[in-house]
Amino acid sequence: MPKASVKRLIECKKDQLVDLVLDIEKYPEFVPFCLASHVYERNNKGDHTFIIADLTIGKGPFKDTYKSDVRFDKEKSIINVTNIGGPLNHLKNNWKFVESDNSTEILFDIDFEIENKFLNLVMTKSFQYGLNKIADAFQERAQKLYQFNKS
C-alpha cells in the first residue's frame, strides 16, 4: 500500500488552514489532479465537523471518483479521512495542525490501496512526489488567501 507523509510550516493561523482543508468544494480550483468535488453532507456537532464528500481525481485517460468520510476534531486540531466508496480498497489520511506565533505546522499522512494492482504499483513509485505537489498547492492557496489577512 502506498504510504507517505509531508510536513509544512505555513504563515497563517491554524483556523484559516483548517477552513481551507475543509472547503472541499474548492479543491478543483487548486488541488492537482482534482477534477471535481461534491459534498453530500456537512454536520457540526460541538467541536466536531462531519462531512461526506466525493472527489474525482484523474489525469489524462485515467479518472475515478471516491467517496470519503471526513471528521474534524477541533479540540485535537485533527482531520481524519477514510474512504467509504470508489476505486480504493483502503484510504486513511490525517491532517494535524499545530499553531505557533503567526505560523501553523501541518502534518499530513496518507495510506491507501487502489483496487487496480497495476495502478497501485505505479502510485507506489511516484506517490511522495504527488503528495508534495498537493502540499505545495495547499501552501500556495493559503499564502494567496491569507497573506494580507494574518489577524
FIBARO-579136 format. One record per residue (C-alpha): x, z, y; residue number from 1; residue in three letters. Coordinates in pm, whole numbers. Layout:
% FIBARO-579136
+--------+--------+--------+-----+---------+
:     px :     pz :     py : num : residuo :
+--------+--------+--------+-----+---------+
:      X :      Z :      Y : NUM :     ala :
...
+--------+--------+--------+-----+---------+
% end
This chain:
% FIBARO-579136
+--------+--------+--------+-----+---------+
:     px :     pz :     py : num : residuo :
+--------+--------+--------+-----+---------+
:      0 :      0 :      0 :   1 :     met :
:    135 :    -84 :    345 :   2 :     pro :
:    212 :    229 :    545 :   3 :     lys :
:    357 :    250 :    891 :   4 :     ala :
:    373 :    477 :   1191 :   5 :     ser :
:    461 :    448 :   1555 :   6 :     val :
:    518 :    692 :   1839 :   7 :     lys :
:    489 :    612 :   2210 :   8 :     arg :
:    514 :    805 :   2534 :   9 :     leu :
:    270 :    663 :   2788 :  10 :     ile :
:    246 :    766 :   3152 :  11 :     glu :
:   -118 :    865 :   3178 :  12 :     cys :
:   -350 :   1153 :   3093 :  13 :     lys :
:   -450 :   1231 :   2735 :  14 :     lys :
:   -821 :   1191 :   2810 :  15 :     asp :
:   -758 :    844 :   2951 :  16 :     gln :
:   -578 :    735 :   2633 :  17 :     leu :
:   -845 :    884 :   2409 :  18 :     val :
:  -1111 :    693 :   2605 :  19 :     asp :
:   -905 :    374 :   2570 :  20 :     leu :
:   -877 :    411 :   2192 :  21 :     val :
:  -1246 :    499 :   2152 :  22 :     leu :
:  -1355 :    199 :   2364 :  23 :     asp :
:  -1369 :    -20 :   2054 :  24 :     ile :
:  -1592 :   -279 :   2221 :  25 :     glu :
:  -1298 :   -378 :   2445 :  26 :     lys :
:  -1044 :   -433 :   2164 :  27 :     tyr :
:  -1086 :   -815 :   2155 :  28 :     pro :
:   -966 :   -822 :   2519 :  29 :     glu :
:   -622 :   -681 :   2441 :  30 :     phe :
:   -553 :   -595 :   2075 :  31 :     val :
:   -353 :   -868 :   1896 :  32 :     pro :
:   -542 :  -1040 :   1614 :  33 :     phe :
:   -871 :   -863 :   1703 :  34 :     cys :
:  -1128 :  -1141 :   1734 :  35 :     leu :
:  -1447 :   -935 :   1766 :  36 :     ala :
:  -1583 :   -581 :   1756 :  37 :     ser :
:  -1925 :   -427 :   1717 :  38 :     his :
:  -2025 :    -62 :   1747 :  39 :     val :
:  -2329 :     29 :   1537 :  40 :     tyr :
:  -2346 :    400 :   1616 :  41 :     glu :
:  -2184 :    638 :   1862 :  42 :     arg :
:  -2280 :   1006 :   1849 :  43 :     asn :
:  -2137 :   1303 :   2036 :  44 :     asn :
:  -2181 :   1649 :   1887 :  45 :     lys :
:  -2000 :   1921 :   2077 :  46 :     gly :
:  -1627 :   1848 :   2070 :  47 :     asp :
:  -1669 :   1566 :   1817 :  48 :     his :
:  -1745 :   1196 :   1853 :  49 :     thr :
:  -1860 :    988 :   1556 :  50 :     phe :
:  -1851 :    607 :   1564 :  51 :     ile :
:  -1938 :    341 :   1307 :  52 :     ile :
:  -1790 :      5 :   1405 :  53 :     ala :
:  -1681 :   -336 :   1280 :  54 :     asp :
:  -1358 :   -510 :   1372 :  55 :     leu :
:  -1297 :   -875 :   1295 :  56 :     thr :
:   -925 :   -932 :   1252 :  57 :     ile :
:   -760 :  -1267 :   1198 :  58 :     gly :
:   -505 :  -1530 :   1275 :  59 :     lys :
:   -526 :  -1898 :   1203 :  60 :     gly :
:   -746 :  -1968 :    900 :  61 :     pro :
:   -749 :  -1605 :    792 :  62 :     phe :
:  -1013 :  -1368 :    929 :  63 :     lys :
:  -1210 :  -1078 :    792 :  64 :     asp :
:  -1442 :   -808 :    918 :  65 :     thr :
:  -1419 :   -449 :    811 :  66 :     tyr :
:  -1637 :   -151 :    894 :  67 :     lys :
:  -1487 :    184 :    991 :  68 :     ser :
:  -1592 :    543 :   1028 :  69 :     asp :
:  -1417 :    678 :   1340 :  70 :     val :
:  -1410 :   1052 :   1406 :  71 :     arg :
:  -1265 :   1215 :   1718 :  72 :     phe :
:  -1193 :   1588 :   1729 :  73 :     asp :
:  -1143 :   1680 :   2096 :  74 :     lys :
:  -1008 :   2028 :   2022 :  75 :     glu :
:   -730 :   1892 :   1797 :  76 :     lys :
:   -682 :   1569 :   2001 :  77 :     ser :
:   -701 :   1362 :   1682 :  78 :     ile :
:   -887 :   1043 :   1592 :  79 :     ile :
:   -927 :    974 :   1218 :  80 :     asn :
:  -1039 :    634 :   1092 :  81 :     val :
:  -1143 :    537 :    738 :  82 :     thr :
:  -1289 :    212 :    610 :  83 :     asn :
:  -1642 :    204 :    474 :  84 :     ile :
:  -1676 :   -168 :    408 :  85 :     gly :
:  -1498 :   -501 :    412 :  86 :     gly :
:  -1188 :   -654 :    252 :  87 :     pro :
:   -992 :   -329 :    229 :  88 :     leu :
:   -960 :   -117 :    -82 :  89 :     asn :
:   -835 :    164 :    134 :  90 :     his :
:   -774 :    235 :    504 :  91 :     leu :
:   -677 :    556 :    678 :  92 :     lys :
:   -533 :    572 :   1022 :  93 :     asn :
:   -480 :    861 :   1254 :  94 :     asn :
:   -415 :    892 :   1625 :  95 :     trp :
:   -271 :   1215 :   1763 :  96 :     lys :
:   -238 :   1274 :   2137 :  97 :     phe :
:     -1 :   1529 :   2291 :  98 :     val :
:     -4 :   1562 :   2671 :  99 :     glu :
:    286 :   1688 :   2881 : 100 :     ser :
:    312 :   1659 :   3260 : 101 :     asp :
:    182 :   1312 :   3359 : 102 :     asn :
:    252 :   1155 :   3018 : 103 :     ser :
:     96 :   1156 :   2675 : 104 :     thr :
:    271 :   1103 :   2346 : 105 :     glu :
:     71 :    903 :   2094 : 106 :     ile :
:    148 :    928 :   1725 : 107 :     leu :
:    -28 :    660 :   1523 : 108 :     phe :
:     -3 :    616 :   1148 : 109 :     asp :
:   -181 :    383 :    913 : 110 :     ile :
:   -209 :    349 :    537 : 111 :     asp :
:   -413 :     66 :    386 : 112 :     phe :
:   -455 :   -172 :     96 : 113 :     glu :
:   -615 :   -517 :    113 : 114 :     ile :
:   -820 :   -636 :   -185 : 115 :     glu :
:   -630 :   -968 :   -190 : 116 :     asn :
:   -296 :   -884 :   -362 : 117 :     lys :
:   -110 :  -1177 :   -203 : 118 :     phe :
:   -219 :  -1081 :    150 : 119 :     leu :
:   -136 :   -720 :     71 : 120 :     asn :
:    221 :   -823 :    -20 : 121 :     leu :
:    254 :  -1032 :    299 : 122 :     val :
:    124 :   -744 :    512 : 123 :     met :
:    368 :   -501 :    349 : 124 :     thr :
:    660 :   -716 :    463 : 125 :     lys :
:    550 :   -756 :    825 : 126 :     ser :
:    327 :   -461 :    899 : 127 :     phe :
:    565 :   -244 :   1102 : 128 :     gln :
:    620 :   -542 :   1334 : 129 :     tyr :
:    243 :   -591 :   1370 : 130 :     gly :
:    184 :   -222 :   1431 : 131 :     leu :
:    446 :   -223 :   1706 : 132 :     asn :
:    269 :   -520 :   1870 : 133 :     lys :
:    -61 :   -329 :   1857 : 134 :     ile :
:    102 :    -16 :   2003 : 135 :     ala :
:    255 :   -234 :   2278 : 136 :     asp :
:    -93 :   -371 :   2355 : 137 :     ala :
:   -242 :    -21 :   2394 : 138 :     phe :
:     52 :     88 :   2610 : 139 :     gln :
:     24 :   -219 :   2834 : 140 :     glu :
:   -353 :   -175 :   2863 : 141 :     arg :
:   -311 :    192 :   2960 : 142 :     ala :
:    -49 :    105 :   3220 : 143 :     gln :
:   -270 :   -168 :   3362 : 144 :     lys :
:   -582 :     51 :   3381 : 145 :     leu :
:   -426 :    379 :   3486 : 146 :     tyr :
:   -101 :    307 :   3671 : 147 :     gln :
:   -258 :    392 :   4009 : 148 :     phe :
:   -503 :    650 :   3875 : 149 :     asn :
:   -295 :    929 :   3723 : 150 :     lys :
:   -511 :   1211 :   3854 : 151 :     ser :
+--------+--------+--------+-----+---------+
% end
